[in-house]
């Protein structure tokens, strides 16, 4: 039995925990913000990151990028022989391996519709990870939606399409005042915007097959989340738009009259800048 530990119980960490807890693997978590874990049900709560790592075979790192280095330093003497899965934006497998040593690392990038099992997760493996590790991670993240296996050098591009893509969907539904209860209008928007996003994805280097999978899953999942969540498009757009992030960079282009191709390219540039920090 593979015990799984989730370090960080924020938006995506809690999403993973809730969607995995009824499966075959015992789930552990720890978050330094005790309020995030005070109402846990069906998930084991560790006393610290160190205690969590000692209990599990698989570690999922779901902390914010600015806390990532300190978290790795804290657990680095306890990770030998364990599988480390990262969901942090902009953190490379090489960076993790540099601190932890020859550990098996899988880098993932889920997107916002994962909250309802309608997301798409991009996945790549590090230098020491095996195909078995990749397949295991894939099985875990299929609980959040679809999977796309990529080379790591395309992760920044994927961030601009599937990671920030829900923000584009919510923003356009908001600005165009599309009634999500009007099936014809919503379907017309879905078809038109999906084609535009496919084109933008191809424009930054994706093969047509991968571009289509990313775009369709992102648009369909975002619309499903909007219908399910009972939050407005504006509220969801604000949730996904971090200051200085890739979504903000793309939306700035759209708001000044640029097209989606330009916006997605701006998001790629910002993703690369963030990865350097």
Buried (B, 14 or more C-beta within 10 A) or exposed (E): EEBBBBBBBEBBBBBBBBBBBEEEBBBBBBBBEEEBBEEBEEBBBBEEBBBBBBBBEBBBBBBEEEBBBEBBEBBBEBBEEBBBBBBBBBBBBEBBBEBBEEBBBBBBBBBBBBBBBBBBBBBBBBEBBEEEBBEBBBEBBEBBBBBBEBEBEBBBBBBBBBBBBBBBBBBBBBEEEBEBEEEEBBEEBBEEBBBBBBBBBBBBEBEEEBBBBBBBBBBBBBBBBBEEBEBBBEEBBEBBBBEEBBBBBBBBBBEEEBEBBBBBBBBBBBBBBBBEE
